[in-house]
Amino acid sequence: MATPAPTTVPLSCPPKEIGRCATCQQPCHRYGHGGNPLCAACRAKVEAGRVKASAVA
C-alpha cells in the first residue's frame, strides 16, 4: 500500500508548537495557544462526521 504524499502547509506558529497530527501524522500546530491534536484536514473530517451524525439522529 502506497503512502500518500505529504501536503505541506505553511504553519504560522513557532517551531516549538509544531507536533504530529494524532490521526495522519502530518505536522500541525499541536501545542501552545490555539493548538489542536488534529490537523485542519482531519479536523474537517471529524466535524463533517458530527454534522452528518446529528442530521441522522
Summary of the structure (lengths in Angstrom):
residues: 57
radius of gyration: 13.5
end to end distance: 35.8
largest distance: 41.5
contacts: 113
relative contact order: 0.17
helix: 35%
strand: 11%
